Amino acid sequence: MEKRKKKIKVSEMVLFAAAILLFFLFVYPVLFALMSAFKSNGDILKNPIGFPNSLYVQNFKDLFEQSDFTTAIIHSIFLTVVSEVLIVCIVPMAAFGIERRKSKATSFVYTYFLAGMMIPFHLYMFPLFKEMKVFRLFGNMAGPIVCYIAGSIAFGTLLYCSFLKGIPLEIEEAAMIDGCTPFQTFWKVTFPLLGPCTGSMVILNGLGIWNDYLMPYLVLPSGKAKTITVEIAGFVGQYTARWDIVFAGTVISIVPALAIFCMFQKYFVKGITAGAAKG
C-alpha cells in the first residue's frame, strides 16, 4: 500500500508539472502580445520580453488611422456570424437525416463526408478557386461563407451523429404521435437536446473562421479592407514591420474570441466528452 501511495504521488507530481509547463507554453504568447501592444516599436525591438514602462496607447490610434480596421472588424464579424448561423442550421439537419434514416444511401453519404476529412485543403485549393469563379463566388463575401460551411460538414456530421446516438428515439416518436412533422420534431424536440454539441461546433468553427487568414486574403477583392487578420498582416513587410501595431491589432482580435470561448466553455467540454463516449 505504501509503495502504491508513493507511485500515485510521483505520477500526480509529474502530471502537475506537465500541466504547469503546458500552461506557460500557451499563456506566454498571449502575455507577450499583451505586453507588446502597450510598447512602442522601438521598445519592442530593444527589449522584446521586457514589461512596458507605461501604457503606450498610440499603437491603437495608429492602427485605426493607418488602416481601415473598422471595416475589417465588420467583415470578420459578418463572416463569422453568418457562417455560424448557416452551419448550425444545415449541419445538424444533415446529421439527423443520416442517423435517423439509415440506409445504404445515407451510409454512403456519411462515409463520403468522413473521407473529405482526409484530404488536405492545399490539395484542392486551386480547383476550389476555379469553381468559385465559375459560380461567381470569387471576390465577394459569399465565397468564404460557402467554403466555411462546406468545410464544417464533415467533422460536424461526425460530431452530431455521435451525439444523436445518445438521444432516445422514443422522444421523437412521442412528438410525431402528437402530430409533429419530422421537421418540427427535429427543431422543437431534438435540436434543443443538442445544445452541448452545438456549443462545441460554435467554438471550434467560430475560432477557426475568426482567425482565418488564407481564405479572406485570396478570395476577397484586393485593394479594399478584408478581415482583421489580413489587415494586421499588412503591417509586416519584407524590410520593415510595425510590430507595435501588429500586437495592438492582435490584442483586439483576441478579445471577442476569448469572450465566445468563455461563454460556451462548459458546452464545449460537455459536447466533446459526450460525443466521444457515445460514438
Disulfide bonds with the S-S distance in Angstrom:
none
